[in-house]
Amino acid sequence: MTGGSLASDPERWPYAADYNDPLMAALYDAEETDTQDIALLRRLIAAWRPAGALLHILECFSGTGRILVPLVADGHRVTGIEMAPAMRARAQAKVDALGAEARCRTTLRVGDVLAGEWGAGYDLVILGGNCLYELPDPDAQERCIALAARALAPGGRLYVDNDDYHGQWAGPQDRELRTTFEGCGPDGSYGRAERIDLAFDDHTQVLTMLRRWYVRRPDGSEVRREYVSRKHPVTAAEARAWLDAHGLQVVGLYGDWQGTPHAAGSPRAIFWAEKPRD
């Protein structure tokens, strides 16, 4: 998800972390390479719309374009909203590589998805890749569902894809340092992102973490940042309740990227929901 102003002002950007550091954006891009969810989304679109139908699509938390760029390549008109300019820049470079016509069909906006309306008249809104887990509480997550409902045209679809949280956090004994990703950038800088789970509040269902970002430049200089962040793991029941509350009808619910119907214990909760026509 971010130059320097975002990374140096975590209070202003409470869930963006250091993703506006070009090195972190590059490491994230190299690590996040799944395509199975894109294949599922393409199948859902094909079963919903006639072959060759082109859609007006919005993806929020669009990052480096992992999901967005293949949909642009399919011919759709796509808008992405991403908080971190460095992440958005990587997505733009990928779109540019598709050529001028693809670039004309793509709009990549930098902004906080919670800060205002998303526009209107979209055929499809995508909340994919565990994006709701970037948010610190269920109120913020439900707001995304509400904004998506308002952004959709009647008859439009919403795709929501998250892990289905089953209480995986084990307690204080689980406080071990985890490396999220690490590696070297084009200039030879080394970066490492780490996290430690500190506490899980059983009442609010909010996980508090300590995050660390370390950079060693080719000249030997080092940058270290440490900050506390929070996230709310989402359950299938919560997501369904939000969809119901905002008038979206679930037309498909899947437990994995292969499209297996969701059941108790499914690793994911992938909702395919429709905004009713007037």
C-alpha positions, -999 to +999 in steps of 0.1 A: +000+000+000+030+040+001+071+081-005+080+090+027+051+110+040+029+080+044+056+058+060+065+086+084+030+094+095+014+061+108-013+081+127-026+096+095-024+062+077-034+038+104-036+007+082-011+015+055+020+004+074+051+011+052+037+000+019+046+034+004+082+025+008+091+014-028+112-014-014+084-028+006+060-024-023+085-044-045+089-072-019+051-074-015+046-076-052+072-104-055+055-124-026+018-120-035+015-140-067-016-162-062-037-167-093-063-192-081-087-165-068-084-147-102-094-179-120-124-183-097-135-147-102-132-152-140-154-183-138-180-164-117-181-136-142-184-160-171-213-178-155-230-146-147-226-126-179-228-137-216-195-146-231-176-115-242-196-091-220-173-063-207-179-049-173-173-017-154-153-029-124-141-013-092-114-029-070-107-014-036-074-021-019-061-027-054-024-028-043+001-036-071-026-049-094-024-086-088-062-090-094-069-058-113-044-061-141-056-095-154-091-081-156-079-051-176-062-076-199-096-094-203-109-061-218-129-048-188-130-011-178-114-011-143-110+014-115-087+007-086-084+026-052-052+021-033-039+041-003-001+038-011+013+057-041+042+032-044+018+003-047-003+022-072+028+030-092+036-007-096+001-014-108+002+015-132+035+001-147+018-032-153-012-016-170+011+006-191+028-026-203-005-038-218-006-008-241-024+025-247-059+010-252-057-008-218-044+023-202-074+042-214-097+017-198-080+019-164-083+045-136-060+040-106-068+064-077-047+070-046-069+074-015-083+059+017-113+037+009-130+047+041-127+085+034-156+089+010-179+075-016-165+052-043-186+064-072-217+047-087-229+025-115-203-003-113-212-038-126-188-054-102-171-044-070-141-065-057-130-067-021-105-095-026-073-109-013-082-107+025-084-069+021-109-065+049-082-079+072-062-047+067-089-028+087-088-025+125-124-031+135-157-045+123-172-010+119-146-001+093-152-035+075-189-031+075-185+004+061-167-011+031-198-033+024-221-003+027-200+017+003-198-012-021-236-015-020-240+022-029-214+019-057-230-010-075-256-005-102-288-024-097-282-060-107-244-056-101-223-081-081-200-078-051-171-103-047-158-105-011-129-129-003-115-135+032-101-162+054-130-175+075-117-169+110-120-199+133-101-185+164-066-194+152-048-171+176-036-193+204-029-168+232+002-153+248+022-184+240+018-175+203+039-144+206+067-154+182+084-132+157+073-139+121+089-127+089+062-115+066+085-111+037+121-101+030+145-096+001+165-072-020+154-044-042+167-033-076+193-009-060+206-036-037+188-025-006+177-053+017+143-052+035+126-073+060+090-070+074+082-088+106+053-090+131+046-103+166+011-110+178+007-093+211-029-098+223-064-109+211-094-092+227-121-118+231-147-091+235-139-069+205-123-098+185-094-074+176-058-087+172-031-063+183+003-068+166+038-052+168+051-047+133+088-041+123+103-029+091+141-030+086+160-017+056+198-019+050+209+003+021+239-005-002+260+022+016+255+003+050+230+028+064+200+013+082+163+022+088+143+006+115+106+012+123+084-003+148+047+003+155+016-012+168-013-021+145-046-038+148-068-060+127-101-077+131-103-113+116-136-118+098-159-147+101-183-159+074-213-151+098-201-115+102-197-109+064-231-124+057-247-102+083-232-071+068-243-081+033-278-087+046-279-054+064-270-035+033-295-052+010-271-074-009-284-109-017-259-138-015-260-158-047-229-179-041-208-188-010-175-207-015-150-222+009-119-221-013-106-208-046-116-240-064-153-230-058-161-257-033-194-247-015-187-232+019-191-255+050-182-254+086-144-254+088-139-240+053-106-221+051-122-191+033-155-174+030-159-161-006-192-143-011-207-136-045-236-112-038-260-092-059-276-058-056-313-063-064-329-044-093-355-018-084 
